[in-house]
């Protein structure tokens, strides 16, 4: 089986959790986003991953300190604009 490579969105959230020393449950408590949804965002099996919705990204953005528009891009919900 191939080694898991997280997406940019997964990497951003996982790095935030690592820096803060937070579990997925703590992120749930701070954002009000279901722990099962957070777990599905970060799942290693791509068949199990769910993409975050706009409303969950809006709740997540201020907690992790990443602008909503950047989270949308990282989650693949919008493409980066050309310069």
C-alpha positions in Angstrom: 0.0 0.0 0.0 1.3 3.5 -0.9 2.4 5.9 1.8 -0.3 8.4 2.8 0.4 12.0 1.6 -2.0 14.5 3.1 -3.7 17.2 1.1 -2.8 20.9 1.6 -5.9 21.3 3.7 -5.1 18.3 5.8 -1.5 19.4 6.3 -2.7 22.9 7.4 -5.2 21.5 10.0 -2.8 18.8 11.2 0.1 21.3 11.6 -2.2 23.6 13.6 -3.2 20.7 15.9 0.4 19.7 16.4 1.5 23.3 17.2 -1.3 23.8 19.7 -1.0 20.3 21.1 -4.7 19.9 20.4 -6.6 16.7 19.6 -9.4 16.5 17.1 -11.8 16.7 20.0 -10.3 20.0 21.2 -10.8 21.4 17.7 -14.4 20.2 17.8 -14.9 21.9 21.2 -13.4 25.2 20.0 -15.3 25.3 16.6 -18.5 23.4 17.3 -17.7 21.3 14.2 -18.6 17.6 14.7 -15.6 15.5 15.7 -16.7 12.9 13.2 -16.6 15.5 10.5 -13.1 16.6 11.5 -12.0 13.0 11.6 -13.4 12.5 8.0 -11.5 15.6 6.8 -8.2 14.2 8.1 -8.8 10.5 7.3 -5.8 8.7 5.7 -8.0 6.6 3.4 -8.9 8.9 0.5 -12.1 6.9 0.0 -13.2 8.0 3.5 -12.3 11.7 3.2 -15.0 14.3 3.0 -14.5 17.8 1.8 -15.3 20.6 4.2 -18.3 22.8 3.5 -18.2 26.6 3.1 -19.9 27.0 6.5 -17.5 24.7 8.4 -14.5 26.5 6.8 -16.0 29.8 8.0 -16.1 28.4 11.5 -12.6 26.9 11.3 -10.8 30.0 9.8 -10.7 32.3 12.8 -9.8 29.4 15.2 -6.7 28.3 13.2 -5.8 31.8 12.0 -6.1 31.1 8.2 -8.3 33.3 6.1 -11.5 31.7 4.9 -10.5 32.3 1.2 -7.2 30.5 1.8 -9.0 27.5 3.4 -11.3 27.4 0.5 -8.3 27.2 -1.9 -6.5 24.6 0.3 -9.6 22.4 0.5 -9.9 22.5 -3.3 -13.2 24.4 -3.3 -11.8 27.3 -5.4 -8.8 27.5 -7.6 -6.0 30.1 -7.0 -6.4 33.2 -9.2 -3.7 33.8 -11.8 -1.5 36.8 -11.2 
